[in-house]
Amino acid sequence: MIKKIWFLALTLVISIVLCQGCSKNMIINTYDNINKNIGDLILTNNITLKGKRKFGEDHYVGTYEAKYKNFNGKEILFGGTTLKRENGGTIHIKLRIDNYSGDIEVIMNLKGKQKILATKSGEYEFALNIKDGSNYLIIKARNYFGSVNINID
């Protein structure tokens, strides 16, 4: 992962050097695209996920279903880092949690501020505004047995 970040940083530097005659908008768009790629590296990759994730029109939306058996850890499921999300600033989250034992937190990290969305069994709905910066939906669990279903559009 460190190599990928260095590669993206080097790409950014080269792009800026090559873009010396470019317009301000072109430079901002180039920076935003590189920032999006770096933000995608933060997401837990599909191979190590405990459930099945399917992205929608971008990495901020999609579905996730998981049945956890004694899960200890963190999964970063959806989100990214961008100046302005192309598909609008609002996402709608529907989630269902069925707890059997252990602890779980479904967290939305909005530009560095964490908001706990759910910790108990139930169905939840949220409309959240995605701001510029880092925005991620995260699951943290300790000795957790249960299931989670998430739909974001």
Backbone as JSON Lines, residues from 0, in Angstrom:
{"i":0,"aa":"M","n":[0.82,-1.18,0.0],"ca":[0.0,0.0,0.0],"c":[0.87,1.25,0.0]}
{"i":1,"aa":"I","n":[1.97,1.24,0.71],"ca":[2.88,2.38,0.73],"c":[3.4,2.66,-0.67]}
{"i":2,"aa":"K","n":[3.72,1.59,-1.43],"ca":[4.21,1.77,-2.79],"c":[3.15,2.44,-3.66]}
{"i":3,"aa":"K","n":[1.89,2.06,-3.46],"ca":[0.81,2.66,-4.24],"c":[0.68,4.14,-3.92]}
{"i":4,"aa":"I","n":[0.79,4.5,-2.65],"ca":[0.68,5.9,-2.27],"c":[1.84,6.71,-2.85]}
{"i":5,"aa":"W","n":[3.06,6.16,-2.79],"ca":[4.21,6.85,-3.38],"c":[4.03,7.02,-4.89]}
{"i":6,"aa":"F","n":[3.51,5.97,-5.53],"ca":[3.28,6.04,-6.97],"c":[2.26,7.14,-7.3]}
{"i":7,"aa":"L","n":[1.18,7.2,-6.54],"ca":[0.17,8.23,-6.78],"c":[0.71,9.63,-6.49]}
{"i":8,"aa":"A","n":[1.52,9.75,-5.44],"ca":[2.13,11.05,-5.13],"c":[3.07,11.49,-6.26]}
{"i":9,"aa":"L","n":[3.87,10.55,-6.76],"ca":[4.77,10.84,-7.87],"c":[3.97,11.24,-9.11]}
{"i":10,"aa":"T","n":[2.87,10.55,-9.35],"ca":[1.99,10.89,-10.48],"c":[1.45,12.31,-10.33]}
{"i":11,"aa":"L","n":[1.08,12.68,-9.11],"ca":[0.58,14.03,-8.86],"c":[1.64,15.07,-9.17]}
{"i":12,"aa":"V","n":[2.85,14.85,-8.71],"ca":[3.95,15.8,-8.95],"c":[4.21,15.93,-10.45]}
{"i":13,"aa":"I","n":[4.29,14.81,-11.14],"ca":[4.52,14.84,-12.59],"c":[3.38,15.56,-13.31]}
{"i":14,"aa":"S","n":[2.14,15.29,-12.88],"ca":[0.98,15.95,-13.51],"c":[1.03,17.45,-13.32]}
{"i":15,"aa":"I","n":[1.42,17.88,-12.14],"ca":[1.5,19.33,-11.88],"c":[2.59,19.96,-12.73]}
{"i":16,"aa":"V","n":[3.74,19.29,-12.84],"ca":[4.84,19.82,-13.65],"c":[4.41,19.91,-15.12]}
{"i":17,"aa":"L","n":[3.75,18.88,-15.6],"ca":[3.33,18.86,-17.01],"c":[2.18,19.83,-17.26]}
{"i":18,"aa":"C","n":[1.48,20.22,-16.23],"ca":[0.3,21.05,-16.38],"c":[0.59,22.52,-16.11]}
{"i":19,"aa":"Q","n":[1.82,22.94,-16.23],"ca":[2.15,24.33,-15.91],"c":[1.39,25.33,-16.78]}
{"i":20,"aa":"G","n":[1.03,24.96,-17.97],"ca":[0.27,25.85,-18.83],"c":[-1.22,25.58,-18.79]}
{"i":21,"aa":"C","n":[-1.64,24.71,-17.92],"ca":[-3.05,24.3,-17.85],"c":[-3.88,25.32,-17.08]}
{"i":22,"aa":"S","n":[-5.18,25.21,-17.28],"ca":[-6.09,26.1,-16.56],"c":[-6.22,25.65,-15.1]}
{"i":23,"aa":"K","n":[-6.75,26.54,-14.29],"ca":[-6.97,26.23,-12.87],"c":[-7.91,25.04,-12.72]}
{"i":24,"aa":"N","n":[-8.98,24.99,-13.5],"ca":[-9.93,23.88,-13.42],"c":[-9.29,22.55,-13.79]}
{"i":25,"aa":"M","n":[-8.42,22.56,-14.77],"ca":[-7.74,21.33,-15.17],"c":[-6.84,20.81,-14.06]}
{"i":26,"aa":"I","n":[-6.15,21.72,-13.4],"ca":[-5.27,21.33,-12.29],"c":[-6.11,20.79,-11.13]}
{"i":27,"aa":"I","n":[-7.21,21.46,-10.8],"ca":[-8.08,21.0,-9.71],"c":[-8.67,19.63,-10.03]}
{"i":28,"aa":"N","n":[-9.12,19.42,-11.28],"ca":[-9.67,18.12,-11.67],"c":[-8.62,17.02,-11.59]}
{"i":29,"aa":"T","n":[-7.4,17.32,-12.01],"ca":[-6.31,16.33,-11.92],"c":[-6.04,15.98,-10.47]}
{"i":30,"aa":"Y","n":[-5.95,17.0,-9.62],"ca":[-5.74,16.77,-8.19],"c":[-6.87,15.93,-7.59]}
{"i":31,"aa":"D","n":[-8.11,16.26,-7.95],"ca":[-9.27,15.53,-7.41],"c":[-9.26,14.07,-7.85]}
{"i":32,"aa":"N","n":[-8.9,13.81,-9.11],"ca":[-8.84,12.42,-9.59],"c":[-7.78,11.62,-8.84]}
{"i":33,"aa":"I","n":[-6.64,12.21,-8.61],"ca":[-5.58,11.52,-7.87],"c":[-6.03,11.31,-6.42]}
{"i":34,"aa":"N","n":[-6.67,12.32,-5.85],"ca":[-7.19,12.21,-4.48],"c":[-8.21,11.08,-4.37]}
{"i":35,"aa":"K","n":[-9.08,10.93,-5.37],"ca":[-10.07,9.84,-5.38],"c":[-9.37,8.49,-5.38]}
{"i":36,"aa":"N","n":[-8.33,8.35,-6.19],"ca":[-7.6,7.08,-6.26],"c":[-6.92,6.75,-4.93]}
{"i":37,"aa":"I","n":[-6.36,7.75,-4.28],"ca":[-5.76,7.53,-2.96],"c":[-6.85,7.14,-1.97]}
{"i":38,"aa":"G","n":[-7.99,7.79,-2.02],"ca":[-9.11,7.47,-1.13],"c":[-9.62,6.06,-1.31]}
{"i":39,"aa":"D","n":[-9.59,5.54,-2.52],"ca":[-10.03,4.17,-2.78],"c":[-9.11,3.14,-2.12]}
{"i":40,"aa":"L","n":[-7.84,3.5,-1.93],"ca":[-6.9,2.57,-1.3],"c":[-7.25,2.3,0.16]}
{"i":41,"aa":"I","n":[-8.0,3.21,0.79],"ca":[-8.37,3.06,2.19],"c":[-9.44,1.99,2.38]}
{"i":42,"aa":"L","n":[-10.28,1.79,1.37],"ca":[-11.35,0.79,1.47],"c":[-10.78,-0.6,1.66]}
{"i":43,"aa":"T","n":[-11.44,-1.4,2.5],"ca":[-11.06,-2.8,2.67],"c":[-11.27,-3.5,1.34]}
{"i":44,"aa":"N","n":[-10.26,-4.27,0.89],"ca":[-10.42,-4.92,-0.41],"c":[-11.39,-6.1,-0.31]}
{"i":45,"aa":"N","n":[-11.99,-6.46,-1.42],"ca":[-13.03,-7.49,-1.44],"c":[-12.56,-8.85,-0.94]}
{"i":46,"aa":"I","n":[-11.3,-9.15,-1.12],"ca":[-10.77,-10.46,-0.71],"c":[-10.81,-10.62,0.81]}
{"i":47,"aa":"T","n":[-10.55,-9.56,1.55],"ca":[-10.5,-9.67,3.01],"c":[-11.82,-9.33,3.7]}
{"i":48,"aa":"L","n":[-12.81,-8.88,2.96],"ca":[-14.12,-8.6,3.56],"c":[-14.75,-9.9,4.06]}
{"i":49,"aa":"K","n":[-15.49,-9.79,5.15],"ca":[-16.21,-10.95,5.7],"c":[-17.51,-11.2,4.95]}
{"i":50,"aa":"G","n":[-18.0,-10.21,4.25],"ca":[-19.26,-10.34,3.51],"c":[-19.07,-10.05,2.03]}
{"i":51,"aa":"K","n":[-20.19,-9.77,1.38],"ca":[-20.17,-9.47,-0.06],"c":[-20.6,-8.03,-0.27]}
{"i":52,"aa":"R","n":[-19.73,-7.29,-0.97],"ca":[-19.99,-5.9,-1.29],"c":[-20.16,-5.75,-2.79]}
{"i":53,"aa":"K","n":[-21.11,-4.9,-3.16],"ca":[-21.29,-4.55,-4.57],"c":[-21.42,-3.03,-4.62]}
{"i":54,"aa":"F","n":[-20.48,-2.4,-5.35],"ca":[-20.52,-0.96,-5.49],"c":[-21.61,-0.55,-6.47]}
{"i":55,"aa":"G","n":[-22.14,0.65,-6.26],"ca":[-23.09,1.24,-7.18],"c":[-22.37,2.1,-8.19]}
{"i":56,"aa":"E","n":[-22.9,3.3,-8.42],"ca":[-22.35,4.2,-9.43],"c":[-20.97,4.74,-9.06]}
{"i":57,"aa":"D","n":[-20.62,4.7,-7.78],"ca":[-19.27,5.04,-7.33],"c":[-19.01,4.28,-6.03]}
{"i":58,"aa":"H","n":[-17.92,4.57,-5.35],"ca":[-17.57,3.81,-4.14],"c":[-18.27,4.32,-2.89]}
{"i":59,"aa":"Y","n":[-19.11,5.34,-3.03],"ca":[-19.89,5.84,-1.91],"c":[-21.2,5.08,-1.73]}
{"i":60,"aa":"V","n":[-21.64,4.4,-2.76],"ca":[-22.94,3.73,-2.71],"c":[-22.8,2.26,-3.11]}
{"i":61,"aa":"G","n":[-23.81,1.47,-2.72],"ca":[-23.81,0.05,-3.05],"c":[-24.49,-0.75,-1.97]}
{"i":62,"aa":"T","n":[-24.23,-2.06,-1.98],"ca":[-24.82,-2.96,-1.0],"c":[-23.73,-3.8,-0.34]}
{"i":63,"aa":"Y","n":[-24.03,-4.23,0.89],"ca":[-23.11,-5.1,1.62],"c":[-23.93,-6.02,2.51]}
{"i":64,"aa":"E","n":[-23.61,-7.31,2.47],"ca":[-24.25,-8.31,3.32],"c":[-23.18,-9.17,3.94]}
{"i":65,"aa":"A","n":[-23.29,-9.35,5.27],"ca":[-22.28,-10.16,5.97],"c":[-22.93,-10.9,7.13]}
{"i":66,"aa":"K","n":[-22.47,-12.13,7.35],"ca":[-22.78,-12.9,8.55],"c":[-21.47,-13.11,9.26]}
{"i":67,"aa":"Y","n":[-21.36,-12.52,10.43],"ca":[-20.11,-12.55,11.18],"c":[-20.14,-13.67,12.23]}
{"i":68,"aa":"K","n":[-19.01,-14.34,12.36],"ca":[-18.82,-15.36,13.38],"c":[-17.54,-15.05,14.13]}
{"i":69,"aa":"N","n":[-17.7,-14.52,15.33],"ca":[-16.58,-14.15,16.18],"c":[-15.62,-13.19,15.47]}
{"i":70,"aa":"F","n":[-16.19,-12.16,14.88],"ca":[-15.4,-11.17,14.14],"c":[-14.8,-10.15,15.09]}
{"i":71,"aa":"N","n":[-13.51,-9.95,14.95],"ca":[-12.77,-8.92,15.66],"c":[-12.03,-8.09,14.61]}
{"i":72,"aa":"G","n":[-12.38,-6.83,14.5],"ca":[-11.67,-6.02,13.52],"c":[-12.5,-4.87,12.99]}
{"i":73,"aa":"K","n":[-12.03,-4.38,11.86],"ca":[-12.64,-3.2,11.23],"c":[-12.71,-3.43,9.73]}
{"i":74,"aa":"E","n":[-13.83,-3.06,9.13],"ca":[-13.99,-3.08,7.67],"c":[-14.42,-1.68,7.23]}
{"i":75,"aa":"I","n":[-13.69,-1.15,6.26],"ca":[-14.05,0.15,5.68],"c":[-14.73,-0.17,4.36]}
{"i":76,"aa":"L","n":[-16.06,0.01,4.34],"ca":[-16.88,-0.56,3.27],"c":[-17.13,0.38,2.1]}
{"i":77,"aa":"F","n":[-17.5,1.6,2.38],"ca":[-17.88,2.54,1.33],"c":[-17.29,3.91,1.63]}
{"i":78,"aa":"G","n":[-17.1,4.69,0.57],"ca":[-16.66,6.05,0.77],"c":[-15.49,6.42,-0.12]}
{"i":79,"aa":"G","n":[-14.85,7.51,0.24],"ca":[-13.72,7.98,-0.52],"c":[-13.27,9.35,-0.06]}
{"i":80,"aa":"T","n":[-12.37,9.9,-0.83],"ca":[-11.83,11.23,-0.57],"c":[-11.94,12.02,-1.86]}
{"i":81,"aa":"T","n":[-12.7,13.09,-1.82],"ca":[-12.92,13.87,-3.02],"c":[-13.2,15.33,-2.66]}
{"i":82,"aa":"L","n":[-12.99,16.21,-3.61],"ca":[-13.34,17.62,-3.41],"c":[-14.85,17.82,-3.54]}
{"i":83,"aa":"K","n":[-15.43,17.16,-4.54],"ca":[-16.87,17.26,-4.76],"c":[-17.33,15.97,-5.42]}
{"i":84,"aa":"R","n":[-18.26,15.29,-4.79],"ca":[-18.78,14.04,-5.34],"c":[-19.6,14.33,-6.6]}
{"i":85,"aa":"E","n":[-19.26,13.65,-7.69],"ca":[-19.92,13.88,-8.97],"c":[-21.41,13.54,-8.95]}
{"i":86,"aa":"N","n":[-21.8,12.57,-8.11],"ca":[-23.18,12.1,-8.09],"c":[-24.02,12.76,-7.01]}
{"i":87,"aa":"G","n":[-23.64,13.94,-6.59],"ca":[-24.41,14.67,-5.59],"c":[-23.85,14.51,-4.2]}
{"i":88,"aa":"G","n":[-24.27,15.38,-3.32],"ca":[-23.71,15.4,-1.97],"c":[-24.44,14.58,-0.94]}
{"i":89,"aa":"T","n":[-25.62,14.05,-1.27],"ca":[-26.4,13.32,-0.28],"c":[-26.44,11.83,-0.6]}
{"i":90,"aa":"I","n":[-26.21,11.02,0.43],"ca":[-26.38,9.57,0.3],"c":[-27.46,9.13,1.28]}
{"i":91,"aa":"H","n":[-28.16,8.06,0.93],"ca":[-29.2,7.5,1.79],"c":[-28.76,6.1,2.21]}
{"i":92,"aa":"I","n":[-28.68,5.9,3.5],"ca":[-28.21,4.64,4.05],"c":[-29.38,3.92,4.72]}
{"i":93,"aa":"K","n":[-29.55,2.66,4.34],"ca":[-30.49,1.77,5.03],"c":[-29.67,0.6,5.55]}
{"i":94,"aa":"L","n":[-29.79,0.33,6.84],"ca":[-29.05,-0.81,7.36],"c":[-29.9,-1.6,8.34]}
{"i":95,"aa":"R","n":[-29.61,-2.89,8.34],"ca":[-30.27,-3.81,9.26],"c":[-29.18,-4.58,9.98]}
{"i":96,"aa":"I","n":[-29.3,-4.61,11.29],"ca":[-28.35,-5.34,12.12],"c":[-29.1,-6.36,12.95]}
{"i":97,"aa":"D","n":[-28.59,-7.59,12.98],"ca":[-29.12,-8.64,13.85],"c":[-27.97,-9.12,14.73]}
{"i":98,"aa":"N","n":[-27.97,-8.66,15.98],"ca":[-26.91,-9.02,16.93],"c":[-27.27,-10.31,17.67]}
{"i":99,"aa":"Y","n":[-26.3,-11.18,17.81],"ca":[-26.46,-12.37,18.65],"c":[-25.58,-12.23,19.88]}
{"i":100,"aa":"S","n":[-24.33,-11.84,19.7],"ca":[-23.44,-11.58,20.83],"c":[-22.25,-10.75,20.36]}
{"i":101,"aa":"G","n":[-21.55,-10.19,21.32],"ca":[-20.41,-9.35,20.99],"c":[-20.82,-7.9,20.75]}
{"i":102,"aa":"D","n":[-19.87,-7.11,20.31],"ca":[-20.1,-5.68,20.12],"c":[-19.85,-5.28,18.67]}
{"i":103,"aa":"I","n":[-20.71,-4.39,18.18],"ca":[-20.55,-3.86,16.82],"c":[-20.86,-2.38,16.83]}
{"i":104,"aa":"E","n":[-20.16,-1.64,15.98],"ca":[-20.46,-0.24,15.73],"c":[-20.45,-0.02,14.23]}
{"i":105,"aa":"V","n":[-21.51,0.58,13.72],"ca":[-21.53,1.04,12.34],"c":[-21.31,2.54,12.42]}
{"i":106,"aa":"I","n":[-20.23,2.98,11.79],"ca":[-19.76,4.36,11.96],"c":[-19.68,5.04,10.59]}
{"i":107,"aa":"M","n":[-20.08,6.29,10.54],"ca":[-19.85,7.11,9.36],"c":[-18.83,8.16,9.73]}
{"i":108,"aa":"N","n":[-17.71,8.12,9.03],"ca":[-16.65,9.11,9.22],"c":[-16.9,10.21,8.19]}
{"i":109,"aa":"L","n":[-17.33,11.36,8.66],"ca":[-17.63,12.48,7.78],"c":[-16.59,13.57,7.98]}
{"i":110,"aa":"K","n":[-15.65,13.62,7.06],"ca":[-14.61,14.65,7.07],"c":[-13.91,14.7,8.43]}
{"i":111,"aa":"G","n":[-13.54,13.51,8.93],"ca":[-12.78,13.43,10.17],"c":[-13.61,13.33,11.44]}
{"i":112,"aa":"K","n":[-14.9,13.55,11.35],"ca":[-15.78,13.45,12.52],"c":[-16.54,12.14,12.44]}
{"i":113,"aa":"Q","n":[-16.44,11.34,13.49],"ca":[-17.12,10.05,13.48],"c":[-18.51,10.15,14.1]}
{"i":114,"aa":"K","n":[-19.47,9.58,13.39],"ca":[-20.84,9.53,13.86],"c":[-21.23,8.05,13.95]}
{"i":115,"aa":"I","n":[-21.56,7.58,15.15],"ca":[-21.99,6.19,15.31],"c":[-23.44,6.1,14.85]}
{"i":116,"aa":"L","n":[-23.66,5.27,13.83],"ca":[-25.0,5.12,13.28],"c":[-25.8,4.05,14.0]}
{"i":117,"aa":"A","n":[-25.14,2.95,14.43],"ca":[-25.88,1.86,15.07],"c":[-24.94,0.97,15.87]}
{"i":118,"aa":"T","n":[-25.48,0.42,16.96],"ca":[-24.75,-0.55,17.78],"c":[-25.64,-1.73,18.19]}
{"i":119,"aa":"K","n":[-26.93,-1.61,17.97],"ca":[-27.88,-2.63,18.42],"c":[-28.69,-3.18,17.25]}
{"i":120,"aa":"S","n":[-29.33,-4.32,17.47],"ca":[-30.2,-4.9,16.45],"c":[-31.28,-3.91,16.07]}
{"i":121,"aa":"G","n":[-31.62,-3.91,14.78],"ca":[-32.69,-3.04,14.32],"c":[-32.48,-2.62,12.88]}
{"i":122,"aa":"E","n":[-33.46,-1.85,12.41],"ca":[-33.38,-1.28,11.07],"c":[-33.23,0.23,11.22]}
{"i":123,"aa":"Y","n":[-32.33,0.78,10.42],"ca":[-31.99,2.19,10.53],"c":[-31.97,2.82,9.14]}
{"i":124,"aa":"E","n":[-32.3,4.12,9.1],"ca":[-32.2,4.88,7.85],"c":[-31.62,6.25,8.15]}
{"i":125,"aa":"F","n":[-30.74,6.69,7.24],"ca":[-30.08,7.98,7.39],"c":[-29.94,8.63,6.02]}
{"i":126,"aa":"A","n":[-30.02,9.94,6.0],"ca":[-29.64,10.74,4.84],"c":[-28.47,11.6,5.31]}
{"i":127,"aa":"L","n":[-27.32,11.42,4.67],"ca":[-26.12,12.13,5.1],"c":[-25.54,12.94,3.95]}
{"i":128,"aa":"N","n":[-25.02,14.11,4.29],"ca":[-24.41,14.98,3.3],"c":[-22.91,14.71,3.24]}
{"i":129,"aa":"I","n":[-22.44,14.32,2.06],"ca":[-21.02,14.07,1.85],"c":[-20.34,15.4,1.54]}
{"i":130,"aa":"K","n":[-19.39,15.75,2.37],"ca":[-18.65,17.0,2.18],"c":[-17.3,16.7,1.54]}
{"i":131,"aa":"D","n":[-16.61,17.75,1.11],"ca":[-15.27,17.55,0.56],"c":[-14.38,16.96,1.66]}
{"i":132,"aa":"G","n":[-13.5,16.07,1.27],"ca":[-12.62,15.42,2.23],"c":[-12.9,13.93,2.31]}
{"i":133,"aa":"S","n":[-12.5,13.31,3.42],"ca":[-12.63,11.87,3.6],"c":[-13.98,11.53,4.24]}
{"i":134,"aa":"N","n":[-14.7,10.62,3.61],"ca":[-16.0,10.17,4.09],"c":[-16.09,8.66,3.9]}
{"i":135,"aa":"Y","n":[-16.23,7.93,5.02],"ca":[-16.21,6.47,4.94],"c":[-17.24,5.85,5.88]}
{"i":136,"aa":"L","n":[-17.87,4.76,5.42],"ca":[-18.73,3.93,6.27],"c":[-17.89,2.77,6.77]}
{"i":137,"aa":"I","n":[-17.86,2.6,8.1],"ca":[-16.96,1.66,8.75],"c":[-17.74,0.74,9.69]}
{"i":138,"aa":"I","n":[-17.35,-0.52,9.75],"ca":[-17.86,-1.44,10.76],"c":[-16.69,-1.83,11.66]}
{"i":139,"aa":"K","n":[-16.89,-1.67,12.97],"ca":[-15.91,-2.13,13.96],"c":[-16.62,-3.15,14.84]}
{"i":140,"aa":"A","n":[-15.92,-4.25,15.13],"ca":[-16.55,-5.29,15.94],"c":[-15.55,-5.95,16.86]}
{"i":141,"aa":"R","n":[-16.1,-6.48,17.98],"ca":[-15.29,-7.23,18.93],"c":[-16.08,-8.45,19.37]}
{"i":142,"aa":"N","n":[-15.53,-9.64,19.09],"ca":[-16.18,-10.91,19.43],"c":[-17.63,-10.94,18.93]}
{"i":143,"aa":"Y","n":[-17.82,-10.46,17.72],"ca":[-19.17,-10.24,17.21],"c":[-19.71,-11.43,16.43]}
{"i":144,"aa":"F","n":[-20.91,-11.84,16.81],"ca":[-21.7,-12.83,16.08],"c":[-23.0,-12.13,15.68]}
{"i":145,"aa":"G","n":[-23.3,-12.11,14.39],"ca":[-24.51,-11.47,13.92],"c":[-24.43,-11.21,12.42]}
{"i":146,"aa":"S","n":[-25.4,-10.45,11.94],"ca":[-25.42,-10.14,10.51],"c":[-25.7,-8.66,10.3]}
{"i":147,"aa":"V","n":[-25.23,-8.19,9.15],"ca":[-25.38,-6.79,8.76],"c":[-25.78,-6.75,7.3]}
{"i":148,"aa":"N","n":[-26.79,-5.95,6.99],"ca":[-27.19,-5.68,5.6],"c":[-27.21,-4.16,5.42]}
{"i":149,"aa":"I","n":[-26.52,-3.7,4.39],"ca":[-26.41,-2.27,4.14],"c":[-26.79,-1.99,2.68]}
{"i":150,"aa":"N","n":[-27.57,-0.96,2.49],"ca":[-27.91,-0.47,1.15],"c":[-27.73,1.04,1.17]}
{"i":151,"aa":"I","n":[-26.86,1.54,0.3],"ca":[-26.61,2.98,0.21],"c":[-26.89,3.42,-1.23]}
{"i":152,"aa":"D","n":[-27.72,4.42,-1.37],"ca":[-27.96,5.01,-2.7],"c":[-27.94,6.52,-2.64]}
